[in-house]
Amino acid sequence: MALSCIPKSVRSNASCIENQAGVSNHMFAVPLDDNHITSIVPSDDENQYVIEAAGGSALQGIRIDFKAQTGQVTAEDNGTGKGWTGSATGRVELSEDRMAHTSRVLHNSDQFLYFIATGKTKAGDGGAVLKEYLVVGNENGEAEFAVSADTGAGRTDDHGQTFTVTCAYQLYPFTKWYGIIEEDENAVADSE
């Protein structure tokens, strides 16, 4: 029996800490190339990726800030033994011109992993504080980025660009990663 086929008991008292709904207000698009990620392996023991950053302990990526309480990560079952389809959404209301440019670049590439901050942290080695991220994408670079945009009809209407990132095959309904990601304004230029 493969490691991933060994079930774990799921008990309501397994962790007695707060578990609020929703995600934080930003995500990172990290190029899936040798300049940014040396290796990525899904864990058989936990719903996590084991990722080694190129050139240091922190990943480097494009930061996208979105409007508070507009972000969400969801997963849909693909059928027995076929994994899950993961997706993330959020609405960018400020910096619309920069988002338009970034959207065009990300829309035309499928070689990114998307890390959505949850706002939670955990202790790492040596007392480091590691941030928790939900990851949409897989080691094969199968994530797709799409955007819809609207101006709103009235001056006080909600407006902006709503992004949707989708990966048709992930091993877990929610795949997590714990670590540090730093903003890299040149992440796209570096990956070309």
C-alpha positions as CSV (number, residue, x, y, z in Angstrom):
1,M,0.0,0.0,0.0
2,A,1.4,3.4,-1.0
3,L,1.9,6.0,1.7
4,S,-0.9,8.2,0.4
5,C,-3.3,5.2,0.7
6,I,-2.9,5.0,4.5
7,P,-5.8,6.9,6.1
8,K,-5.5,9.1,9.1
9,S,-8.1,9.5,11.7
10,V,-9.9,12.8,11.6
11,R,-10.9,14.0,15.1
12,S,-12.5,17.3,16.0
13,N,-10.1,17.8,18.9
14,A,-7.0,17.1,16.9
15,S,-6.0,20.8,17.0
16,C,-7.6,23.1,19.5
17,I,-6.7,26.4,17.9
18,E,-8.8,29.0,16.1
19,N,-9.6,28.1,12.5
20,Q,-11.3,31.1,10.9
21,A,-12.7,31.0,7.4
22,G,-11.4,32.9,4.5
23,V,-7.9,33.9,3.3
24,S,-5.8,37.0,3.8
25,N,-5.6,39.8,1.2
26,H,-2.7,38.9,-1.1
27,M,-1.2,36.2,-3.2
28,F,2.1,35.5,-4.9
29,A,2.7,34.2,-8.4
30,V,6.0,32.3,-8.3
31,P,7.5,31.3,-11.6
32,L,8.0,27.5,-11.9
33,D,11.5,27.6,-13.3
34,D,15.1,26.9,-12.2
35,N,15.7,30.6,-11.3
36,H,13.0,30.5,-8.6
37,I,12.3,26.9,-7.6
38,T,14.9,24.2,-7.4
39,S,12.5,21.3,-6.6
40,I,8.9,20.8,-5.8
41,V,7.5,17.5,-4.5
42,P,4.0,16.8,-3.1
43,S,4.1,15.2,0.3
44,D,2.6,11.7,0.8
45,D,2.3,12.3,4.6
46,E,0.6,15.8,4.7
47,N,-1.4,17.9,2.3
48,Q,1.7,20.0,1.5
49,Y,4.3,20.7,-1.1
50,V,7.9,20.4,-0.2
51,I,9.5,23.2,-2.1
52,E,13.2,24.2,-2.3
53,A,13.8,27.9,-3.3
54,A,16.5,28.6,-5.7
55,G,19.3,30.8,-4.3
56,G,18.1,30.9,-0.7
57,S,15.5,30.2,1.9
58,A,12.8,32.5,0.6
59,L,10.8,32.1,-2.6
60,Q,10.6,35.1,-5.0
61,G,7.4,36.1,-6.7
62,I,5.0,38.7,-8.0
63,R,2.7,40.0,-5.2
64,I,-0.9,40.7,-6.0
65,D,-2.9,42.5,-3.3
66,F,-6.7,42.1,-3.5
67,K,-9.6,43.6,-1.7
68,A,-10.2,42.2,1.8
69,Q,-12.9,39.6,2.0
70,T,-13.0,39.0,-1.8
71,G,-10.4,36.2,-1.8
72,Q,-11.4,32.5,-1.7
73,V,-9.8,29.1,-2.4
74,T,-12.0,26.2,-3.5
75,A,-11.6,22.6,-4.6
76,E,-13.8,20.2,-6.6
77,D,-13.5,16.5,-6.6
78,N,-12.5,15.0,-10.0
79,G,-13.7,11.5,-9.2
80,T,-12.2,8.5,-7.5
81,G,-8.4,8.4,-7.9
82,K,-8.4,11.6,-10.1
83,G,-7.5,14.3,-7.5
84,W,-9.1,17.7,-7.3
85,T,-9.5,20.9,-9.3
86,G,-8.3,23.8,-7.2
87,S,-9.1,27.4,-7.8
88,A,-8.5,30.8,-6.2
89,T,-10.3,34.1,-6.8
90,G,-9.9,37.7,-5.6
91,R,-10.8,41.2,-6.7
92,V,-8.2,43.9,-7.3
93,E,-9.8,47.3,-7.0
94,L,-6.7,49.5,-6.6
95,S,-3.7,49.6,-9.0
96,E,-5.9,48.6,-11.9
97,D,-3.3,49.5,-14.6
98,R,-0.6,47.5,-13.0
99,M,-3.0,44.6,-12.6
100,A,-4.0,44.8,-16.3
101,H,-0.3,44.5,-17.3
102,T,0.4,41.7,-14.8
103,S,-2.8,39.9,-15.9
104,R,-1.7,39.9,-19.5
105,V,1.6,38.3,-18.6
106,L,0.1,35.7,-16.2
107,H,-2.7,34.9,-18.6
108,N,-0.2,34.1,-21.4
109,S,1.8,31.6,-19.2
110,D,1.0,28.4,-17.4
111,Q,4.4,28.1,-15.7
112,F,3.5,29.7,-12.3
113,L,2.5,28.4,-8.9
114,Y,0.0,30.6,-7.0
115,F,0.4,31.1,-3.2
116,I,-2.6,32.5,-1.4
117,A,-1.8,33.8,2.1
118,T,-4.1,32.5,4.8
119,G,-2.9,34.8,7.6
120,K,-1.8,31.9,9.7
121,T,1.8,31.2,10.8
122,K,3.7,28.4,12.4
123,A,7.2,28.1,14.0
124,G,10.0,26.8,11.8
125,D,13.5,25.7,12.4
126,G,15.6,28.0,14.6
127,G,12.6,30.0,15.7
128,A,11.7,31.3,12.2
129,V,8.1,32.3,11.6
130,L,6.7,30.6,8.5
131,K,3.6,31.9,6.8
132,E,0.9,29.5,5.7
133,Y,-0.1,29.5,2.1
134,L,-2.7,27.6,0.1
135,V,-1.2,26.7,-3.3
136,V,-3.0,26.5,-6.6
137,G,-0.9,24.8,-9.2
138,N,1.2,21.7,-9.5
139,E,4.7,20.7,-10.2
140,N,3.9,20.3,-13.9
141,G,2.8,24.0,-14.3
142,E,-0.8,23.4,-15.1
143,A,-2.3,26.5,-13.4
144,E,-4.3,28.9,-15.6
145,F,-4.8,32.6,-14.8
146,A,-7.9,34.5,-16.0
147,V,-9.4,37.9,-15.3
148,S,-12.7,39.6,-15.7
149,A,-13.0,43.4,-15.4
150,D,-15.8,45.9,-14.9
151,T,-16.1,49.6,-14.2
152,G,-19.3,49.5,-12.1
153,A,-22.3,51.5,-13.2
154,G,-22.4,54.1,-10.4
155,R,-19.6,56.1,-8.9
156,T,-19.7,54.2,-5.6
157,D,-20.2,50.7,-7.2
158,D,-17.8,47.9,-6.7
159,H,-15.3,47.8,-9.6
160,G,-12.0,46.3,-10.6
161,Q,-10.6,43.1,-11.9
162,T,-11.5,39.7,-10.6
163,F,-8.8,37.1,-11.1
164,T,-9.4,33.3,-11.1
165,V,-6.6,30.8,-11.0
166,T,-7.5,27.2,-11.8
167,C,-5.5,24.0,-11.7
168,A,-7.3,21.0,-13.0
169,Y,-5.2,18.4,-11.1
170,Q,-4.0,18.6,-7.5
171,L,-3.4,15.7,-5.1
172,Y,-5.2,17.3,-2.2
173,P,-8.4,19.5,-2.0
174,F,-6.2,22.1,-0.2
175,T,-2.5,21.9,-0.7
176,K,-0.5,24.0,1.7
177,W,3.1,25.4,1.9
178,Y,4.8,26.9,4.8
179,G,7.6,29.4,4.3
180,I,8.7,32.9,3.3
181,I,7.9,34.6,0.0
182,E,9.5,37.9,-1.0
183,E,8.3,40.3,-3.6
184,D,10.3,40.2,-6.9
185,E,9.4,42.9,-9.3
186,N,11.5,41.2,-12.0
187,A,10.1,37.7,-11.5
188,V,8.5,37.6,-15.0
189,A,11.6,39.0,-16.7
190,D,13.8,36.5,-14.8
191,S,11.7,33.5,-15.9
192,E,11.8,34.3,-19.6
